[in-house]
Amino acid sequence: MGQEARYGIAARLSSQCSSSNIARFARKTRKSHSTTGTLSASSQLPIPARSTPAWKENEVFMHVFFYSDKLIIMSNLLYPENHQHPIIFRDLKWVDRVPTAVIEPVVDGVPLGKLKRTRLEPGAFIGIDTRAEALETEGLPTSKYCSGYARAMEKETGFETVPCPEHALIEKGKQCAQCEARDEFSAMHGIHRGARLAPAAQAYADLEHWLYIATFPDGTSKVGTSSLFSKPRRLDEQAVALATYVAHAKDGAQVRAWEDLVSKEAGLVQGKLVSTKYKAWTNPRSTADIQAEHKKAVSLANWALMEASLDAFDAVIDEEQMIDEPWVPSPAMEPAYESILSDSAQSLPAYPSLWNAANGFHVVGATGKFLVAHFGDPEVKFLLNLADLTNRVMLPHWDVSAQPDVQSSLF
């Protein structure tokens, strides 16, 4: 969308405003070329603002603009209520197969200790400011916060994330030393080697699990596991191109033994860095190559498991536990998968890091920790790496960024 086609204004509006009053406000400021203003629930005309005064209760910040003479009104998705406070972006999760931002408000410079989830709906506007100078001006840190720790739930089977009690800042990794020691999920990775678990964590380990093979857009593959409660969410969060469940285990200990077996015998890794996944999505191999590499990786895993099932003295898997169940992407992932697995696949351009920058964009879809977004023209989509923001504090930003040149957006 060209700049000449759009006229934008940033508006502080009462949450009780009618759409007709908002429209009247927008058209009035368009004529007078005012850039900011306030509008009450009454029909009074807006009063131009020279500065940005403190937010009042029940006020909502909206971005109002015209495109081809069509009035468009939008609010900032991550700041609908606590817009006067910064937030910490904790993670991009997949809840009921929908990409969901996990955020934590910061009040008076201190994390609130309560996590909030916001569904990233198509078309929503998100504006964030992570510039170091903007954060320092507000007395906010530029370092990452500790991610907290996982705690097994007592009344339900599963784990929950507990924010770091000390609100610790860290320079590397995800957790401070205290939260790393508190974490109850990390022991899960060693349960097949005799690691002891708390009763609530053991209840999770006793659930049925699945072994999967996942292939990424660059043709590399990994082996992994998911539980009854994390299937298919675990794969939703991995930003995979293709995936297949190859075995069904009775519990977490058995599936992790299989994972080690396949990793050793088939040469498949158990992890892949988010940064390399992002590069894979923005520089994918052909659809045929991805499919061929996935088929090869699945065959290798099946061979390793079949060999193990035939061991008369130490069989770690029964043949009937081997399955062939494709993972199906969520509908929210379609904009991303069109770029790698369609007849007219065209890779999504990379976008510069969201950290230490001010950006505004519209949600289109997502895959894993990556967001498909546009900057005013829905036909020109980019892939944004939200992992760059994990556990970092952000301020609100109210403007849609200028659409970058596709070529200059590459690494």
Secondary structure, 3 states (H helix, E strand, C coil): CCHHHEEEEEEEEECCCCHHHHHHHHHHHHHHCCCEEEECCCCCCCEECCCCCCCCCCEEEEEEEEECCEEEEEEECCCCCCCCCCEEEEEEEEECCEEEEEEEEEECCEECCCCEEEECCCCCEEEEECCHHHHHHCCCCCCEECCCEEEECCCCCCEEEECCCCCCEECCCCCCHHHHHHCCCHHHHHHHHCCCCCHHHHHHHCCCEEEEEEECCCCCEEEEEEECCCCCHHHHCCCCCEEEEEEEECCHHHHHHHHHHHHHHHCCECCCCHHHHHHHHHCCCCHHHHHHHHHHHHHHHHHHHHHHHCCCCCCCCCHHHEEEEECCCCHHHHHHHCCCCCCCCCCCCECCCCCCCEEEEEEEEEECCEEEEECCCCCCEEEEEHHHHCCEEEEECCCCCCCCCCHHHCC
